[in-house]
């Protein structure tokens, strides 16, 4: 928020019509300033403001929380007034009441929870705190986040007000209401002499500052002031908040002055039913003949306090909405210290100090309650962000794939990270990389990790390549739970009677048996419409209790995220306790588990639960597919995967954001980053930003799965395909010797023959109606890229420098061209395909180059 010059809050509004004219010249009673009327005007204005915010974002509603300790009648009355006013305006107000036994720690904990709740824009701590324990009111008040302190009572807001930063703070509600009433008189504050009686932190002190920064000459009077009547008589504007009934007399007041009475006092009155009446700090009967304008008590300042509280809440919501516009990033990039010769990947990774991940999250528009920190360099993102951003337009979608690779890999990850660093750190565009979490199999093998390479890496490399936040371990646990359940079920069915098996599945608890929701689903699948376990017939019990799996039909294998060749074929059940129930089984690598594919394709926690339930693990001897829902473990799988479903946030060497989610291996698995990560990233970058996602293995496998599976489920369509090639792989496809750790010697004949593989991959991508960019990964040998460019249908054969104007222009043209007619269509699953797909075309193509620098 920019610092405002010291002017009246709300000065951009139209100047109100004066309530009357020259009362000093006209010897008559003061004009009454009705707080009820003015507050009604304020509320109508606020109601319109809320409606405008909803037009801007239909899912947005200003939020207010009133936190109360105890159950005082007067506090309950005030709170009910606030809740009613909030409802009329369109503010979602919540009353949180803690018991009188609440401790200071419990109160502070409740405040922290509200501070971290992004749907709440205002927090009021109702005073006094009616607890049997001693609570430091000042400490509690200052625990409220300054940006949510709509009461304006924190030291931060008080300090900003005292400095004149009126546009960057919240003004306490009563003084703010007083100023609004003064403005309604039409009397200019600038140059006037103002007197404030009282110096409380809630009224007197902030009122002094507010008048001062509205250019009045201000005197604050208090219990030690000498000649109080004399000081009052000089005031053009008099604000009284001393807490003494009718203390200020009419003869003290300057003729025609503006008198604002903030006092609420009770004095005896036998004419009233309760024996008392409410009066202010000013003797109204005598003052109204002297003043030009005066507020009554009640009906003056009181209604304005609630109205200004609502005004501050709406102002806070406006500030939040303005500072959290999707695509409005305020990101800082990390400067690289390039060295020659280029050091090893691990040396480069460790030489760069990453930004705190919570800082990066704020920079890209994530809210504090949408981020779960896993240390200082990685975090998980809550799926609630999808609902918050669902009305926002998507950015541009780029998929990186490669030609058929060698066992060493051709640098898709390096290209992906290099591209996002160029678009982000160099070209200052909003950009997100969405990559897959590496498996420990290749990480400890010849291929190595998948963080990228050289100066195009995800950091910290060790955390990226090893464990990360435990997603793969969660899949291992979930997968092996299913495997254990399969063998345990076959064992128990072969060793127990129907009745004994049924009693184990539906045990007697508290004298009765009940079906679980999973068991109810199985009954419905079997066509048994019963809910009482005691009513099942013997035939129904047999059908329900026995899955009758054929051991030779079991397709579900155990997994381990390690390359252990001696577990490829094993015999299980050799312990004497298994009573001879042995069978041949095997271990797969974890990322090849069907649960990984479910994670990559799911759209929500509920969707994942349903997908997990439908996984087939075997068939019965009668040929009926057996699912995890039949086994009764689908709910347990969802619990094991409840954290893994959340995308992981990391960063590149240059500080651009990266989502790491789902796994590799498109040859034996799904091999694409998750739909959830891509969709969240597309919302965060905004319509002018880019999301660069990976499709694993070669284009003939990973890219085909991307288009035919992922795009159909997600409904997303890429704007461009980046096809990664290397001279090494092209030579191998041209008939070269088996790939080794060394580059092949120069051989243009092999290179030209190998380009047939790349040419076919380009054709495959173009069948989907998507333009193709070929990225030649030169492995720090850029001279090798020129022959490749001459062999491709590209003109001119250009190597575009990172961040150059020509590169930016090329990307803009590439992602904004009119559509071409595909020979294969990319359509959402279950929908009919149009005659054309709205994807851009780039013809002819062009070569570009991102190396590991």
Buried (B, 14 or more C-beta within 10 A) or exposed (E): EEEBEBBBBBEEEEEEEEBBEEBEEEEEEBBBBBBBBBBEEBBEBBBEBBEEBBEEBEEBBBBBBBBBBBEBEEBBEBBEBBBEBBEEBBBBBBBBBBEBEBBBEBBBEBBEBBBEBBBBBBBBBBBEBBBEBEBEEEEBBBBBBBBBBBBBBBEBBBEBBBBBBBBBBBBBBBBBBBBBBBBBBBBBBEEBBBBBBBBBBBBBBBBBBBBBBBBBBBBBBEEEBEEBEEBBBBBBBBBBBBBBBBBBBBEBBBEBBBBBBBBBBEEEEEEEEEEEBBBBBBBBEBBBBBBBBBBBBBBBBBBBBBBBBBBBBBBBBBBBBEEBEBBEBEBEBBEBEEEEEBBEBBEBBBEBEBBBBBBBBBBBBBBBBBBBBBEEBBBBBBBEBBEBBEEBEBBBBBBBBBBBBBEBBBBBBBBBBBBBBBBBBBBEBBBBBBBBBBBBBBBBEEBBBBBBBBBBBBBBBEBBBEBBBBBBBBBBBBBBBBBEBBBEBBBBBEEBEBEEBBBEBBEEEEEEBBBEEBBBBBBEEEEBEBEEBEEBEEEBBBBBBBBBBBBEBBEBBBBBBBBEEEBEEBEBBEEEEEEEBEEEBEBBBBBBBBBBBBBBBBBEBEBBBBBBBEBBBBBBEEEBBBBBBBBBBBBBBBEBBEBBBBBBBBBBBBBBBBBBBBBBBBBEBBBBBBBBBBBBBBBBBBEEBBBBBBBBBBBBBBBBBBBEBBBBBBBBBBBBBBBBBBBBBBBBBBEBEEBEEEBBEEBEEBBBBBBEBBBBBBEBBBBBBBBBBBBBBBBBEEEBBBBBBEBBEBEEBBBBEBBEEEBBEBBEEBBEBEEBEBEBBBBBEEEEEEEEBEBBBBEEBBBBBBBBB
